[in-house]
Amino acid sequence: MKWEVIWHPKAAKNVEQLPRQVAERVFHKLEQVAQEPFKYLEHFEGEPYKLRIGDYRALIDVDFGKKILKIRVFDHRGRIY
């Protein structure tokens, strides 16, 4: 079963500012993650999970009961840590 992906408004704004090719790569990767989340997600310090997409990172909260992936933060790897 496919998981639902929800964007925090600030994270969505960061993706909108990316070049078109990079944004397409991000959305393609998220389609894969929605099918099999734990094949791609890694534990990050504390509660959220981390997703690597080239030089960009997403910090994702997971709601196991409702099968929701909430992208809390999305930015370049140099600014996210």
C-alpha positions as CSV (number, residue, x, y, z in Angstrom):
1,M,0.0,0.0,0.0
2,K,1.2,3.5,-0.9
3,W,2.0,5.9,1.9
4,E,0.7,9.5,1.7
5,V,3.4,12.3,1.5
6,I,2.6,15.6,3.1
7,W,4.8,18.7,2.8
8,H,5.4,21.3,5.5
9,P,4.8,24.7,3.7
10,K,8.4,25.9,4.3
11,A,9.9,22.6,2.9
12,A,7.6,22.8,-0.2
13,K,8.8,26.4,-0.8
14,N,12.4,25.2,-0.8
15,V,11.6,22.6,-3.4
16,E,9.8,25.2,-5.6
17,Q,13.0,27.3,-5.7
18,L,15.1,24.5,-7.1
19,P,16.0,24.2,-10.8
20,R,13.4,22.2,-12.7
21,Q,15.6,19.1,-13.2
22,V,16.5,18.9,-9.5
23,A,12.9,19.3,-8.4
24,E,11.8,16.5,-10.8
25,R,14.5,14.3,-9.3
26,V,13.1,15.0,-5.8
27,F,9.6,14.2,-6.8
28,H,10.6,11.0,-8.6
29,K,12.5,9.9,-5.5
30,L,9.5,10.6,-3.3
31,E,7.3,8.5,-5.5
32,Q,9.7,5.6,-4.8
33,V,9.7,6.4,-1.1
34,A,5.9,6.4,-1.0
35,Q,5.9,2.8,-2.3
36,E,8.6,1.4,0.1
37,P,9.6,4.0,2.7
38,F,12.0,2.1,4.8
39,K,14.1,1.0,1.9
40,Y,15.2,4.6,1.5
41,L,14.7,6.3,4.9
42,E,17.5,6.3,7.5
43,H,17.2,7.1,11.2
44,F,18.3,10.6,12.1
45,E,19.3,11.9,15.5
46,G,16.1,11.5,17.6
47,E,12.7,10.9,16.1
48,P,12.7,12.0,12.4
49,Y,14.0,10.0,9.5
50,K,16.4,11.3,6.9
51,L,16.1,10.9,3.1
52,R,19.1,11.6,0.9
53,I,18.4,13.0,-2.6
54,G,21.8,13.9,-4.2
55,D,23.1,17.0,-2.3
56,Y,19.7,17.6,-0.7
57,R,18.2,16.1,2.5
58,A,14.7,15.8,3.8
59,L,13.8,15.2,7.5
60,I,10.6,13.2,7.6
61,D,8.2,12.4,10.4
62,V,6.5,9.1,10.1
63,D,2.9,8.3,11.2
64,F,2.8,4.5,11.2
65,G,-0.9,4.3,12.1
66,K,-2.2,6.5,9.2
67,K,0.7,5.7,6.8
68,I,1.7,9.3,6.4
69,L,5.2,10.7,5.6
70,K,5.4,14.4,6.6
71,I,8.3,16.2,5.1
72,R,9.2,18.6,7.9
73,V,12.5,20.1,6.5
74,F,14.0,20.0,3.0
75,D,17.2,21.8,2.1
76,H,20.7,21.5,0.8
77,R,22.8,19.1,3.0
78,G,25.1,21.9,4.1
79,R,22.3,23.9,5.6
80,I,20.2,21.1,7.1
81,Y,22.7,19.7,9.7
